[in-house]
């Protein structure tokens, strides 16, 4: 009877050990996954923030509020896309009034030529999408919102690229050219706003979930 009890107890302890080991493994995997995803999102935050400033420069809309939001993102980023001294240049730009910045941007911008746009992706997130289910629902919801906004952003880029290419067609004149320029100006404003929304959402994700010392 004692031997049977020992066997049952050993079997139960074995099951418990397997369960504990699995929970520990999943915990480490979750931490690793969150760190990887938030790291990839940090790169996306940086490039979408830079796209926003590029579009705002073209439109002459670099407000004080926008630069106050942008500069910390640029200054704290230390990834492969980093542009050296950009944060200092933006900080110097912030010293000028909004009216001065707007005048300088519009003077440097060619109204007859659009801005070349790029599409962005999240290859690591796409590859690890099945594993994301081990993360909290809040983390999943936030990450998939960013991915959905990015997909829509890329769809818009395809259209505005075609409009941009038409700006080089000298045969398009009069009302047709005005229509293209109007479409681009409206589109750039919308894309700048969407890029900012993506970057801000990523900032919230990183502030809440990124490993300590990595959040922006």
C-alpha positions, 0 to 999 in steps of 0.5 A: 500500500505504501509503495502504491502511495509513493508511486501515485505521489511521484506521478502527481509531483511529475505532473506538477513539475511539468506544469511548472516547467511549462509555465516558466518556459511560457513566461520566458518566451512571452518576455522574449517575444514582447522584447522582440516585438517592441524592439521592431516597433521602436524602429517603426516609430522612428521612421514614421515620425520622420515621415511625419516631419518630412510631410509636415515640412512639405506642407509648412506645418511643423508646429511647436507641439509637433516638434516637442513630441518628435524631438524626444523620439529622435533623441532616444532612438539608437537603432539602425535607422538613426540619423546622426545629429538629427535631434540637435538639428530639430532642437535648433529648429524649435528655437524659431517661431512657427511662422518662421519655420513655415516660411522657410519650409514653403520657400524650400518646397517645390509646389509642382513636385510631390514627396516620394513615399515609402511603404513599411512592414513588420516582418518579425511580427508577421513571422511571430504572429501565431505566438502572440497569443501567449501575450496579454489581450491588451498587448495583442490589441494594441499591436494589431491596431498598429499593424492594421493602421500600417496596412491601411497606410501602405494602401494609401501610399500606392495611390499617392505614389501614382499621383506623385509620378504624375507631377513629372508629366509636363503634359498635365497642365491647367485644372488637371495639374491643380487637381493632382496637387490638391490630391497630394496636399490632402493626402500628405496631410492625412498620411502625416496624421496617420504616421503620427498616430502610429508613432504615438500608439507605439510609444504607448505600447513601449511605455507599458510593455518594453523592457525597462530602459527601452521605452521611449 
